[in-house]
Structures are given as C-alpha cells and as structure tokens.
Amino acid sequence: MLALATVLALVAVQRVAELRLAKRNLARALASGGRLVDEPWYPLFFVLHAGWLIAWLVEGWLRGPSVDPLWPAWAAGFALASALRYWAITSLGPRWNTRIVVHDGAAPVRRGPYALLAHPNYLAVALELACAPMIFGAWITALVCTALNAALLLGLRIPAEIAAVRQAASTHHGSDHD
C-alpha cells in the first residue's frame, strides 16, 4: 500500500506542477493576443483526473496491497507515455496549456511528436490513465477512466479544437492547442 500511495503522490505532484505551468502559459498566450475557446465541459477533465487518482487509491486499498504480475510492462508503458507527453509539452513550449487557445499569426506546431501525430499529448495521457493503475491491478479504474477520457476527447475536446483551427485558418490565424 505504501508503494501505491507513493506513486499516487508523485503523479499528483506532477499534475499540480503541470497545472501551474499551464496557468502561466495561458496567461502569456492571452496577454499576447490569444483567444480562449469556450469549453463548458473543461471542468469535467479536472473531475476525471482527480477521480482517477482517488479511484486508483480506493481500488488498490479494496484489493489489498498487491502489485500486478505484469507490473514491469505497465510501468514501462507509463514511463513511455510520460516521455511522449513531456516531449509534446516541450515541443509546444510556452504554447502548451490545458485549454484551447487560438492565436493570431501562429501556425500549428509541426515539430517533435506533432510532426508525427495530431494529438500526441492526448495519446500519452490516455496511455498513462490506463497503465498507471494497472501497475497495482486497478483494472476497473484503468478501464473506466480511460473510456471516460476517450469520450470527453473524441466527443467534445478534439471536435472543438478542429473547429477552432478551421475558424482560425479561415480568418488567416494559427492556433495554440493541446
């Protein structure tokens, strides 16, 4: 149980640090003329990610202190997903945030993982949501949270990004997103 709590605490600290970075980057983007896209569902991402951490802890506690026999594979998956996510964050630099922002004159980033994938950060987060709980056998958390994340991304977030990019392109603007 100590290992589970330790890993959860480290992931929580990581996520809080990222939210602080996102807040700073959002303020910079808005100060330099960026336009924030309305996302009425945005708080659902906070609920999902906080719920993921809580569910992972509760499921681990209810199942007892055990590590999945395949934990090295799950840990490697989490590490690779995290590396992809940080590559995406680094590639976007100050343009990275957790909101959709369109910015006059800025072309979409096409370097790093964005040269290969449209939404590498979202892929990385989906893999993290699945792999991290599985290290401790919390398969219900992994399945439910990954499915909910996919529903939010595919049903709401990505279509909103595509629409924002299209609108910006039609008025000769670029975008900052993901």
VOTORNU-450878 format. One record per residue: residue number from 0; residue in three letters; chain; x, y, z of N, C-alpha, C in turn. Coordinates in Angstrom, 2 decimals, m for minus. Example, Ala and Ser with C-alpha at 12.3 -4.5 7.8 and 13.67 -1.06 7.14 Angstrom:
+-----+---------+--------+---------+---------+---------+---------+---------+---------+---------+---------+---------+
| num | residuo | cadena |    n.px |    n.py |    n.pz |   ca.px |   ca.py |   ca.pz |    c.px |    c.py |    c.pz |
+-----+---------+--------+---------+---------+---------+---------+---------+---------+---------+---------+---------+
|   0 |     Ala |      A |   13.19 |   m5.69 |    7.80 |   12.30 |   m4.50 |    7.80 |   13.20 |   m3.30 |    7.80 |
|   1 |     Ser |      A |   12.85 |   m2.25 |    7.08 |   13.67 |   m1.06 |    7.14 |   12.90 |    0.03 |    7.87 |
+-----+---------+--------+---------+---------+---------+---------+---------+---------+---------+---------+---------+
END
This chain:
+-----+---------+--------+---------+---------+---------+---------+---------+---------+---------+---------+---------+
| num | residuo | cadena |    n.px |    n.py |    n.pz |   ca.px |   ca.py |   ca.pz |    c.px |    c.py |    c.pz |
+-----+---------+--------+---------+---------+---------+---------+---------+---------+---------+---------+---------+
|   0 |     Met |      A |    0.83 |   m1.20 |    0.00 |    0.00 |    0.00 |    0.00 |    0.87 |    1.26 |    0.00 |
|   1 |     Leu |      A |    2.03 |    1.16 |    0.64 |    2.94 |    2.31 |    0.66 |    3.42 |    2.64 |   m0.75 |
|   2 |     Ala |      A |    3.72 |    1.60 |   m1.54 |    4.16 |    1.84 |   m2.92 |    3.07 |    2.54 |   m3.72 |
|   3 |     Leu |      A |    1.83 |    2.09 |   m3.56 |    0.70 |    2.70 |   m4.26 |    0.56 |    4.17 |   m3.86 |
|   4 |     Ala |      A |    0.57 |    4.44 |   m2.56 |    0.42 |    5.82 |   m2.08 |    1.57 |    6.70 |   m2.56 |
|   5 |     Thr |      A |    2.77 |    6.15 |   m2.59 |    3.94 |    6.91 |   m3.04 |    3.83 |    7.27 |   m4.52 |
|   6 |     Val |      A |    3.48 |    6.28 |   m5.34 |    3.34 |    6.54 |   m6.78 |    2.23 |    7.54 |   m7.02 |
|   7 |     Leu |      A |    1.10 |    7.37 |   m6.33 |   m0.01 |    8.31 |   m6.48 |    0.40 |    9.72 |   m6.09 |
|   8 |     Ala |      A |    1.12 |    9.85 |   m4.99 |    1.55 |   11.18 |   m4.54 |    2.47 |   11.82 |   m5.58 |
|   9 |     Leu |      A |    3.38 |   11.04 |   m6.14 |    4.29 |   11.58 |   m7.16 |    3.53 |   12.02 |   m8.40 |
|  10 |     Val |      A |    2.56 |   11.22 |   m8.83 |    1.76 |   11.60 |  m10.00 |    0.94 |   12.85 |   m9.70 |
|  11 |     Ala |      A |    0.37 |   12.93 |   m8.50 |   m0.42 |   14.11 |   m8.12 |    0.44 |   15.38 |   m8.11 |
|  12 |     Val |      A |    1.64 |   15.29 |   m7.56 |    2.55 |   16.44 |   m7.54 |    2.91 |   16.84 |   m8.98 |
|  13 |     Gln |      A |    3.16 |   15.86 |   m9.82 |    3.47 |   16.12 |  m11.23 |    2.31 |   16.87 |  m11.89 |
|  14 |     Arg |      A |    1.09 |   16.41 |  m11.67 |   m0.08 |   17.03 |  m12.30 |   m0.30 |   18.46 |  m11.79 |
|  15 |     Val |      A |   m0.09 |   18.70 |  m10.51 |   m0.25 |   20.05 |   m9.96 |    0.80 |   20.98 |  m10.57 |
|  16 |     Ala |      A |    2.03 |   20.51 |  m10.70 |    3.08 |   21.33 |  m11.32 |    2.71 |   21.66 |  m12.77 |
|  17 |     Glu |      A |    2.14 |   20.69 |  m13.47 |    1.73 |   20.94 |  m14.86 |    0.59 |   21.95 |  m14.93 |
|  18 |     Leu |      A |   m0.33 |   21.88 |  m13.99 |   m1.43 |   22.85 |  m13.97 |   m0.91 |   24.26 |  m13.74 |
|  19 |     Arg |      A |    0.11 |   24.39 |  m12.90 |    0.73 |   25.71 |  m12.68 |    1.40 |   26.22 |  m13.95 |
|  20 |     Leu |      A |    2.12 |   25.34 |  m14.63 |    2.74 |   25.71 |  m15.90 |    1.67 |   26.12 |  m16.91 |
|  21 |     Ala |      A |    0.60 |   25.35 |  m16.98 |   m0.48 |   25.65 |  m17.92 |   m1.10 |   27.01 |  m17.62 |
|  22 |     Lys |      A |   m1.26 |   27.32 |  m16.35 |   m1.84 |   28.61 |  m15.96 |   m0.93 |   29.76 |  m16.40 |
|  23 |     Arg |      A |    0.38 |   29.61 |  m16.19 |    1.33 |   30.64 |  m16.62 |    1.31 |   30.78 |  m18.14 |
|  24 |     Asn |      A |    1.33 |   29.65 |  m18.84 |    1.33 |   29.70 |  m20.30 |    0.03 |   30.30 |  m20.85 |
|  25 |     Leu |      A |   m1.09 |   29.99 |  m20.21 |   m2.36 |   30.56 |  m20.64 |   m2.35 |   32.08 |  m20.46 |
|  26 |     Ala |      A |   m1.86 |   32.54 |  m19.33 |   m1.79 |   33.99 |  m19.09 |   m0.93 |   34.67 |  m20.14 |
|  27 |     Arg |      A |    0.21 |   34.05 |  m20.49 |    1.09 |   34.61 |  m21.53 |    0.39 |   34.64 |  m22.88 |
|  28 |     Ala |      A |   m0.30 |   33.54 |  m23.20 |   m0.98 |   33.47 |  m24.50 |   m2.07 |   34.53 |  m24.61 |
|  29 |     Leu |      A |   m2.83 |   34.71 |  m23.55 |   m3.90 |   35.71 |  m23.58 |   m3.32 |   37.12 |  m23.62 |
|  30 |     Ala |      A |   m2.22 |   37.35 |  m22.90 |   m1.58 |   38.66 |  m22.90 |   m1.00 |   39.02 |  m24.26 |
|  31 |     Ser |      A |   m0.65 |   38.00 |  m25.04 |   m0.07 |   38.26 |  m26.36 |   m1.11 |   38.15 |  m27.48 |
|  32 |     Gly |      A |   m2.39 |   38.23 |  m27.13 |   m3.44 |   38.27 |  m28.14 |   m4.15 |   36.96 |  m28.41 |
|  33 |     Gly |      A |   m3.83 |   35.92 |  m27.66 |   m4.53 |   34.65 |  m27.85 |   m5.99 |   34.76 |  m27.43 |
|  34 |     Arg |      A |   m6.81 |   33.95 |  m28.08 |   m8.24 |   33.93 |  m27.76 |   m8.61 |   32.57 |  m27.20 |
|  35 |     Leu |      A |   m9.18 |   32.57 |  m26.02 |   m9.59 |   31.34 |  m25.34 |  m10.89 |   30.84 |  m25.94 |
|  36 |     Val |      A |  m10.91 |   29.57 |  m26.33 |  m12.10 |   28.94 |  m26.87 |  m12.98 |   28.48 |  m25.71 |
|  37 |     Asp |      A |  m14.26 |   28.75 |  m25.81 |  m15.20 |   28.35 |  m24.76 |  m15.27 |   26.83 |  m24.69 |
|  38 |     Glu |      A |  m15.03 |   26.29 |  m23.52 |  m15.11 |   24.85 |  m23.27 |  m15.94 |   24.63 |  m22.01 |
|  39 |     Pro |      A |  m17.26 |   24.64 |  m22.11 |  m18.08 |   24.48 |  m20.91 |  m17.84 |   23.15 |  m20.20 |
|  40 |     Trp |      A |  m17.32 |   22.18 |  m20.88 |  m17.04 |   20.87 |  m20.30 |  m15.67 |   20.79 |  m19.64 |
|  41 |     Tyr |      A |  m14.86 |   21.83 |  m19.74 |  m13.48 |   21.80 |  m19.24 |  m13.37 |   21.29 |  m17.81 |
|  42 |     Pro |      A |  m14.25 |   21.69 |  m16.88 |  m14.14 |   21.17 |  m15.51 |  m14.27 |   19.65 |  m15.42 |
|  43 |     Leu |      A |  m14.90 |   19.03 |  m16.41 |  m15.02 |   17.58 |  m16.38 |  m13.66 |   16.89 |  m16.45 |
|  44 |     Phe |      A |  m12.69 |   17.54 |  m17.09 |  m11.34 |   16.97 |  m17.13 |  m10.72 |   16.96 |  m15.73 |
|  45 |     Phe |      A |  m10.97 |   18.01 |  m14.96 |  m10.47 |   18.04 |  m13.58 |  m11.14 |   16.95 |  m12.75 |
|  46 |     Val |      A |  m12.44 |   16.82 |  m12.90 |  m13.18 |   15.78 |  m12.17 |  m12.65 |   14.40 |  m12.55 |
|  47 |     Leu |      A |  m12.45 |   14.19 |  m13.84 |  m11.95 |   12.90 |  m14.31 |  m10.58 |   12.59 |  m13.73 |
|  48 |     His |      A |   m9.65 |   13.54 |  m13.81 |   m8.29 |   13.27 |  m13.36 |   m8.20 |   13.15 |  m11.84 |
|  49 |     Ala |      A |   m8.94 |   13.97 |  m11.12 |   m8.98 |   13.81 |   m9.66 |   m9.64 |   12.49 |   m9.30 |
|  50 |     Gly |      A |  m10.73 |   12.17 |   m9.99 |  m11.41 |   10.91 |   m9.75 |  m10.53 |    9.71 |  m10.06 |
|  51 |     Trp |      A |   m9.71 |    9.84 |  m11.09 |   m8.77 |    8.78 |  m11.45 |   m7.81 |    8.50 |  m10.30 |
|  52 |     Leu |      A |   m7.25 |    9.55 |   m9.73 |   m6.32 |    9.37 |   m8.61 |   m7.03 |    8.75 |   m7.40 |
|  53 |     Ile |      A |   m8.21 |    9.25 |   m7.10 |   m8.96 |    8.73 |   m5.94 |   m9.38 |    7.28 |   m6.19 |
|  54 |     Ala |      A |   m9.91 |    7.00 |   m7.38 |  m10.38 |    5.64 |   m7.69 |   m9.23 |    4.64 |   m7.66 |
|  55 |     Trp |      A |   m8.10 |    5.05 |   m8.16 |   m6.92 |    4.20 |   m8.17 |   m6.53 |    3.85 |   m6.73 |
|  56 |     Leu |      A |   m6.53 |    4.83 |   m5.85 |   m6.21 |    4.60 |   m4.45 |   m7.25 |    3.70 |   m3.79 |
|  57 |     Val |      A |   m8.53 |    4.00 |   m3.99 |   m9.60 |    3.21 |   m3.37 |   m9.58 |    1.77 |   m3.89 |
|  58 |     Glu |      A |   m9.46 |    1.61 |   m5.19 |   m9.43 |    0.25 |   m5.75 |   m8.23 |   m0.52 |   m5.23 |
|  59 |     Gly |      A |   m7.08 |    0.13 |   m5.15 |   m5.90 |   m0.52 |   m4.59 |   m6.09 |   m0.90 |   m3.13 |
|  60 |     Trp |      A |   m6.72 |   m0.02 |   m2.38 |   m6.98 |   m0.29 |   m0.96 |   m7.96 |   m1.45 |   m0.81 |
|  61 |     Leu |      A |   m9.02 |   m1.47 |   m1.61 |  m10.01 |   m2.54 |   m1.53 |   m9.44 |   m3.89 |   m1.97 |
|  62 |     Arg |      A |   m8.58 |   m3.89 |   m2.95 |   m7.99 |   m5.14 |   m3.44 |   m6.88 |   m5.65 |   m2.53 |
|  63 |     Gly |      A |   m6.37 |   m4.77 |   m1.71 |   m5.27 |   m5.16 |   m0.83 |   m3.94 |   m4.82 |   m1.48 |
|  64 |     Pro |      A |   m2.89 |   m4.86 |   m0.68 |   m1.57 |   m4.46 |   m1.17 |   m0.99 |   m5.50 |   m2.14 |
|  65 |     Ser |      A |   m1.26 |   m5.31 |   m3.41 |   m0.70 |   m6.23 |   m4.40 |   m0.24 |   m5.45 |   m5.62 |
|  66 |     Val |      A |    0.73 |   m6.01 |   m6.25 |    1.24 |   m5.44 |   m7.49 |    0.90 |   m6.45 |   m8.58 |
|  67 |     Asp |      A |    0.44 |   m5.95 |   m9.71 |    0.09 |   m6.82 |  m10.82 |    1.31 |   m7.60 |  m11.29 |
|  68 |     Pro |      A |    1.14 |   m8.88 |  m11.63 |    2.29 |   m9.66 |  m12.12 |    2.96 |   m9.05 |  m13.35 |
|  69 |     Leu |      A |    2.21 |   m8.31 |  m14.12 |    2.76 |   m7.65 |  m15.31 |    3.21 |   m6.21 |  m15.03 |
|  70 |     Trp |      A |    3.42 |   m5.89 |  m13.76 |    3.72 |   m4.51 |  m13.40 |    4.91 |   m3.92 |  m14.17 |
|  71 |     Pro |      A |    5.96 |   m4.71 |  m14.49 |    7.05 |   m4.07 |  m15.25 |    6.58 |   m3.55 |  m16.62 |
|  72 |     Ala |      A |    5.68 |   m4.29 |  m17.27 |    5.16 |   m3.83 |  m18.56 |    4.30 |   m2.59 |  m18.39 |
|  73 |     Trp |      A |    3.46 |   m2.58 |  m17.34 |    2.61 |   m1.40 |  m17.09 |    3.45 |   m0.19 |  m16.73 |
|  74 |     Ala |      A |    4.49 |   m0.41 |  m15.91 |    5.37 |    0.70 |  m15.53 |    6.12 |    1.23 |  m16.75 |
|  75 |     Ala |      A |    6.57 |    0.33 |  m17.62 |    7.25 |    0.76 |  m18.84 |    6.29 |    1.54 |  m19.74 |
|  76 |     Gly |      A |    5.05 |    1.07 |  m19.83 |    4.05 |    1.79 |  m20.62 |    3.80 |    3.19 |  m20.08 |
|  77 |     Phe |      A |    3.71 |    3.28 |  m18.75 |    3.51 |    4.59 |  m18.12 |    4.72 |    5.49 |  m18.38 |
|  78 |     Ala |      A |    5.92 |    4.94 |  m18.23 |    7.13 |    5.74 |  m18.45 |    7.23 |    6.22 |  m19.90 |
|  79 |     Leu |      A |    6.92 |    5.35 |  m20.85 |    6.97 |    5.75 |  m22.26 |    5.90 |    6.79 |  m22.57 |
|  80 |     Ala |      A |    4.71 |    6.61 |  m22.00 |    3.64 |    7.59 |  m22.20 |    4.03 |    8.94 |  m21.61 |
|  81 |     Ser |      A |    4.63 |    8.91 |  m20.43 |    5.07 |   10.17 |  m19.80 |    6.15 |   10.84 |  m20.64 |
|  82 |     Ala |      A |    7.06 |   10.04 |  m21.18 |    8.11 |   10.61 |  m22.04 |    7.48 |   11.27 |  m23.27 |
|  83 |     Leu |      A |    6.49 |   10.62 |  m23.87 |    5.80 |   11.21 |  m25.02 |    5.10 |   12.50 |  m24.62 |
|  84 |     Arg |      A |    4.46 |   12.49 |  m23.46 |    3.74 |   13.69 |  m23.00 |    4.70 |   14.85 |  m22.78 |
|  85 |     Tyr |      A |    5.84 |   14.57 |  m22.14 |    6.79 |   15.65 |  m21.90 |    7.48 |   16.10 |  m23.18 |
|  86 |     Trp |      A |    7.62 |   15.21 |  m24.14 |    8.13 |   15.60 |  m25.45 |    7.13 |   16.55 |  m26.11 |
|  87 |     Ala |      A |    5.85 |   16.23 |  m25.99 |    4.81 |   17.10 |  m26.55 |    4.81 |   18.47 |  m25.86 |
|  88 |     Ile |      A |    4.88 |   18.46 |  m24.54 |    4.88 |   19.72 |  m23.77 |    6.10 |   20.56 |  m24.15 |
|  89 |     Thr |      A |    7.26 |   19.92 |  m24.23 |    8.49 |   20.62 |  m24.59 |    8.43 |   21.16 |  m26.02 |
|  90 |     Ser |      A |    7.86 |   20.37 |  m26.92 |    7.76 |   20.81 |  m28.32 |    6.85 |   22.02 |  m28.47 |
|  91 |     Leu |      A |    5.80 |   22.09 |  m27.67 |    4.91 |   23.25 |  m27.71 |    5.48 |   24.44 |  m26.97 |
|  92 |     Gly |      A |    6.39 |   24.18 |  m26.02 |    6.99 |   25.26 |  m25.25 |    5.95 |   26.11 |  m24.56 |
|  93 |     Pro |      A |    6.07 |   27.44 |  m24.62 |    5.11 |   28.30 |  m23.92 |    3.71 |   28.26 |  m24.53 |
|  94 |     Arg |      A |    3.55 |   27.59 |  m25.66 |    2.22 |   27.46 |  m26.26 |    1.42 |   26.33 |  m25.61 |
|  95 |     Trp |      A |    2.07 |   25.48 |  m24.82 |    1.36 |   24.37 |  m24.20 |    0.49 |   24.88 |  m23.05 |
|  96 |     Asn |      A |   m0.72 |   24.43 |  m23.02 |   m1.59 |   24.64 |  m21.86 |   m2.70 |   23.61 |  m21.92 |
|  97 |     Thr |      A |   m3.56 |   23.62 |  m20.94 |   m4.64 |   22.64 |  m20.88 |   m5.92 |   23.15 |  m21.51 |
|  98 |     Arg |      A |   m5.88 |   24.33 |  m22.09 |   m7.05 |   24.94 |  m22.73 |   m6.83 |   25.04 |  m24.24 |
|  99 |     Ile |      A |   m7.90 |   25.31 |  m24.95 |   m7.79 |   25.57 |  m26.39 |   m7.67 |   27.07 |  m26.56 |
| 100 |     Val |      A |   m6.57 |   27.50 |  m27.17 |   m6.32 |   28.92 |  m27.42 |   m5.93 |   29.07 |  m28.88 |
| 101 |     Val |      A |   m6.60 |   29.97 |  m29.58 |   m6.17 |   30.31 |  m30.94 |   m5.44 |   31.64 |  m30.85 |
| 102 |     His |      A |   m4.40 |   31.75 |  m31.65 |   m3.52 |   32.90 |  m31.55 |   m3.24 |   33.45 |  m32.94 |
| 103 |     Asp |      A |   m3.48 |   34.72 |  m33.12 |   m3.26 |   35.37 |  m34.42 |   m1.83 |   35.16 |  m34.89 |
| 104 |     Gly |      A |   m1.70 |   34.74 |  m36.13 |   m0.39 |   34.64 |  m36.76 |    0.45 |   33.45 |  m36.37 |
| 105 |     Ala |      A |   m0.03 |   32.58 |  m35.52 |    0.77 |   31.43 |  m35.09 |    0.31 |   30.18 |  m35.83 |
| 106 |     Ala |      A |    1.22 |   29.60 |  m36.57 |    0.91 |   28.35 |  m37.28 |    0.93 |   27.20 |  m36.28 |
| 107 |     Pro |      A |    0.19 |   26.14 |  m36.55 |    0.24 |   24.97 |  m35.66 |    1.66 |   24.42 |  m35.56 |
| 108 |     Val |      A |    2.02 |   23.92 |  m34.41 |    3.34 |   23.33 |  m34.19 |    3.42 |   22.03 |  m35.00 |
| 109 |     Arg |      A |    4.51 |   21.87 |  m35.71 |    4.73 |   20.66 |  m36.52 |    6.10 |   20.05 |  m36.22 |
| 110 |     Arg |      A |    6.60 |   20.26 |  m35.02 |    7.89 |   19.68 |  m34.64 |    7.67 |   18.66 |  m33.52 |
| 111 |     Gly |      A |    8.72 |   17.93 |  m33.22 |    8.62 |   16.92 |  m32.18 |    7.56 |   15.90 |  m32.54 |
| 112 |     Pro |      A |    6.80 |   15.43 |  m31.57 |    5.79 |   14.41 |  m31.86 |    4.65 |   14.95 |  m32.73 |
| 113 |     Tyr |      A |    4.51 |   16.28 |  m32.79 |    3.47 |   16.88 |  m33.62 |    3.78 |   16.75 |  m35.11 |
| 114 |     Ala |      A |    5.01 |   16.39 |  m35.45 |    5.34 |   16.09 |  m36.84 |    4.82 |   14.71 |  m37.24 |
| 115 |     Leu |      A |    4.52 |   13.89 |  m36.23 |    4.08 |   12.51 |  m36.47 |    2.61 |   12.27 |  m36.16 |
| 116 |     Leu |      A |    2.09 |   12.96 |  m35.16 |    0.73 |   12.73 |  m34.67 |    0.00 |   14.05 |  m34.49 |
| 117 |     Ala |      A |   m1.31 |   14.03 |  m34.67 |   m2.10 |   15.24 |  m34.48 |   m2.23 |   15.60 |  m33.01 |
| 118 |     His |      A |   m2.37 |   14.60 |  m32.15 |   m2.63 |   14.85 |  m30.72 |   m1.77 |   13.94 |  m29.84 |
| 119 |     Pro |      A |   m0.45 |   14.09 |  m29.88 |    0.40 |   13.19 |  m29.09 |    0.18 |   13.30 |  m27.59 |
| 120 |     Asn |      A |   m0.13 |   14.50 |  m27.11 |   m0.36 |   14.67 |  m25.68 |   m1.58 |   13.86 |  m25.23 |
| 121 |     Tyr |      A |   m2.63 |   13.87 |  m26.03 |   m3.84 |   13.12 |  m25.67 |   m3.58 |   11.62 |  m25.68 |
| 122 |     Leu |      A |   m2.81 |   11.14 |  m26.64 |   m2.44 |    9.73 |  m26.67 |   m1.66 |    9.36 |  m25.42 |
| 123 |     Ala |      A |   m0.70 |   10.20 |  m25.07 |    0.13 |    9.94 |  m23.89 |   m0.71 |    9.89 |  m22.62 |
| 124 |     Val |      A |   m1.61 |   10.84 |  m22.46 |   m2.46 |   10.87 |  m21.26 |   m3.35 |    9.63 |  m21.21 |
| 125 |     Ala |      A |   m3.90 |    9.23 |  m22.34 |   m4.74 |    8.03 |  m22.37 |   m3.95 |    6.80 |  m21.93 |
| 126 |     Leu |      A |   m2.72 |    6.69 |  m22.41 |   m1.87 |    5.57 |  m22.00 |   m1.52 |    5.64 |  m20.52 |
| 127 |     Glu |      A |   m1.26 |    6.83 |  m20.01 |   m0.99 |    6.98 |  m18.58 |   m2.20 |    6.57 |  m17.74 |
| 128 |     Leu |      A |   m3.38 |    7.03 |  m18.17 |   m4.60 |    6.69 |  m17.43 |   m4.81 |    5.18 |  m17.38 |
| 129 |     Ala |      A |   m4.42 |    4.48 |  m18.44 |   m4.58 |    3.03 |  m18.48 |   m3.47 |    2.31 |  m17.72 |
| 130 |     Cys |      A |   m2.23 |    2.71 |  m17.94 |   m1.09 |    1.95 |  m17.42 |   m0.84 |    2.12 |  m15.93 |
| 131 |     Ala |      A |   m0.90 |    3.34 |  m15.43 |   m0.54 |    3.58 |  m14.03 |   m1.37 |    2.75 |  m13.05 |
| 132 |     Pro |      A |   m2.71 |    2.75 |  m13.15 |   m3.48 |    1.93 |  m12.21 |   m3.21 |    0.44 |  m12.36 |
| 133 |     Met |      A |   m2.89 |    0.01 |  m13.58 |   m2.65 |   m1.41 |  m13.82 |   m1.40 |   m1.91 |  m13.12 |
| 134 |     Ile |      A |   m0.47 |   m1.03 |  m12.80 |    0.72 |   m1.45 |  m12.04 |    0.28 |   m2.13 |  m10.76 |
| 135 |     Phe |      A |   m0.80 |   m1.63 |  m10.17 |   m1.31 |   m2.17 |   m8.91 |   m2.57 |   m3.00 |   m9.09 |
| 136 |     Gly |      A |   m2.85 |   m3.41 |  m10.32 |   m4.00 |   m4.26 |  m10.58 |   m5.34 |   m3.56 |  m10.53 |
| 137 |     Ala |      A |   m5.35 |   m2.24 |  m10.60 |   m6.60 |   m1.47 |  m10.52 |   m7.21 |   m1.37 |  m11.93 |
| 138 |     Trp |      A |   m7.65 |   m2.51 |  m12.44 |   m8.13 |   m2.58 |  m13.82 |   m9.45 |   m1.86 |  m14.02 |
| 139 |     Ile |      A |  m10.30 |   m1.81 |  m13.00 |  m11.57 |   m1.10 |  m13.15 |  m11.31 |    0.39 |  m13.35 |
| 140 |     Thr |      A |  m10.43 |    0.94 |  m12.53 |  m10.05 |    2.35 |  m12.68 |   m9.46 |    2.61 |  m14.05 |
| 141 |     Ala |      A |   m8.55 |    1.75 |  m14.47 |   m7.90 |    1.92 |  m15.78 |   m8.94 |    1.91 |  m16.90 |
| 142 |     Leu |      A |   m9.84 |    0.95 |  m16.85 |  m10.84 |    0.81 |  m17.91 |  m11.83 |    1.97 |  m17.92 |
| 143 |     Val |      A |  m12.41 |    2.28 |  m16.78 |  m13.45 |    3.31 |  m16.70 |  m12.87 |    4.69 |  m17.01 |
| 144 |     Cys |      A |  m11.74 |    5.04 |  m16.41 |  m11.18 |    6.38 |  m16.62 |  m10.66 |    6.56 |  m18.04 |
| 145 |     Thr |      A |  m10.08 |    5.52 |  m18.62 |   m9.61 |    5.62 |  m20.00 |  m10.80 |    5.79 |  m20.94 |
| 146 |     Ala |      A |  m11.89 |    5.06 |  m20.69 |  m13.08 |    5.18 |  m21.53 |  m13.72 |    6.56 |  m21.39 |
| 147 |     Leu |      A |  m13.82 |    7.07 |  m20.17 |  m14.39 |    8.41 |  m19.96 |  m13.53 |    9.48 |  m20.62 |
| 148 |     Asn |      A |  m12.22 |    9.34 |  m20.50 |  m11.31 |   10.29 |  m21.14 |  m11.49 |   10.26 |  m22.65 |
| 149 |     Ala |      A |  m11.59 |    9.08 |  m23.23 |  m11.80 |    8.96 |  m24.68 |  m13.11 |    9.63 |  m25.08 |
| 150 |     Ala |      A |  m14.16 |    9.44 |  m24.29 |  m15.45 |   10.06 |  m24.61 |  m15.35 |   11.58 |  m24.59 |
| 151 |     Leu |      A |  m14.67 |   12.13 |  m23.58 |  m14.51 |   13.58 |  m23.50 |  m13.67 |   14.11 |  m24.66 |
| 152 |     Leu |      A |  m12.58 |   13.42 |  m24.95 |  m11.70 |   13.88 |  m26.03 |  m12.36 |   13.77 |  m27.39 |
| 153 |     Leu |      A |  m12.88 |   12.59 |  m27.68 |  m13.43 |   12.34 |  m29.02 |  m14.78 |   13.01 |  m29.23 |
| 154 |     Gly |      A |  m15.55 |   13.13 |  m28.16 |  m16.87 |   13.72 |  m28.30 |  m16.92 |   15.22 |  m28.17 |
| 155 |     Leu |      A |  m15.98 |   15.80 |  m27.42 |  m16.04 |   17.23 |  m27.13 |  m14.76 |   17.98 |  m27.49 |
| 156 |     Arg |      A |  m13.66 |   17.60 |  m26.88 |  m12.44 |   18.39 |  m26.96 |  m11.84 |   18.45 |  m28.36 |
| 157 |     Ile |      A |  m11.61 |   17.31 |  m28.97 |  m10.97 |   17.30 |  m30.28 |  m11.86 |   17.96 |  m31.34 |
| 158 |     Pro |      A |  m13.18 |   17.70 |  m31.37 |  m14.01 |   18.44 |  m32.32 |  m13.95 |   19.96 |  m32.11 |
| 159 |     Ala |      A |  m13.87 |   20.40 |  m30.85 |  m13.77 |   21.84 |  m30.58 |  m12.44 |   22.38 |  m31.08 |
| 160 |     Glu |      A |  m11.36 |   21.62 |  m30.91 |  m10.06 |   22.06 |  m31.43 |  m10.08 |   22.16 |  m32.95 |
| 161 |     Ile |      A |  m10.64 |   21.14 |  m33.59 |  m10.70 |   21.14 |  m35.05 |  m11.50 |   22.35 |  m35.54 |
| 162 |     Ala |      A |  m12.64 |   22.61 |  m34.91 |  m13.46 |   23.76 |  m35.31 |  m12.70 |   25.07 |  m35.09 |
| 163 |     Ala |      A |  m11.98 |   25.19 |  m33.97 |  m11.23 |   26.41 |  m33.69 |  m10.12 |   26.62 |  m34.71 |
| 164 |     Val |      A |   m9.43 |   25.54 |  m35.06 |   m8.35 |   25.63 |  m36.05 |   m8.92 |   26.01 |  m37.42 |
| 165 |     Arg |      A |  m10.04 |   25.40 |  m37.79 |  m10.67 |   25.73 |  m39.08 |  m11.10 |   27.19 |  m39.12 |
| 166 |     Gln |      A |  m11.71 |   27.64 |  m38.04 |  m12.16 |   29.04 |  m37.99 |  m10.95 |   29.98 |  m38.06 |
| 167 |     Ala |      A |   m9.90 |   29.64 |  m37.33 |   m8.70 |   30.47 |  m37.36 |   m8.08 |   30.48 |  m38.75 |
| 168 |     Ala |      A |   m8.06 |   29.33 |  m39.40 |   m7.49 |   29.25 |  m40.74 |   m8.31 |   30.06 |  m41.74 |
| 169 |     Ser |      A |   m9.62 |   30.07 |  m41.56 |  m10.46 |   30.82 |  m42.50 |  m10.32 |   32.33 |  m42.32 |
| 170 |     Thr |      A |   m9.80 |   32.74 |  m41.18 |   m9.56 |   34.17 |  m40.95 |   m8.06 |   34.46 |  m40.90 |
| 171 |     His |      A |   m7.26 |   33.52 |  m41.43 |   m5.80 |   33.66 |  m41.52 |   m5.13 |   33.74 |  m40.16 |
| 172 |     His |      A |   m5.61 |   32.91 |  m39.24 |   m4.99 |   32.81 |  m37.92 |   m4.41 |   31.42 |  m37.77 |
| 173 |     Gly |      A |   m3.48 |   31.26 |  m36.80 |   m2.97 |   29.95 |  m36.42 |   m3.62 |   29.50 |  m35.14 |
| 174 |     Ser |      A |   m3.08 |   28.47 |  m34.51 |   m3.68 |   28.00 |  m33.25 |   m2.62 |   27.55 |  m32.27 |
| 175 |     Asp |      A |   m2.96 |   27.68 |  m31.01 |   m2.20 |   27.10 |  m29.91 |   m3.16 |   26.15 |  m29.24 |
| 176 |     His |      A |   m2.84 |   24.93 |  m29.18 |   m3.73 |   24.00 |  m28.51 |   m3.00 |   22.76 |  m28.07 |
| 177 |     Asp |      A |   m3.73 |   21.91 |  m27.31 |   m3.28 |   20.63 |  m26.83 |   m2.42 |   20.86 |  m25.63 |
+-----+---------+--------+---------+---------+---------+---------+---------+---------+---------+---------+---------+
END
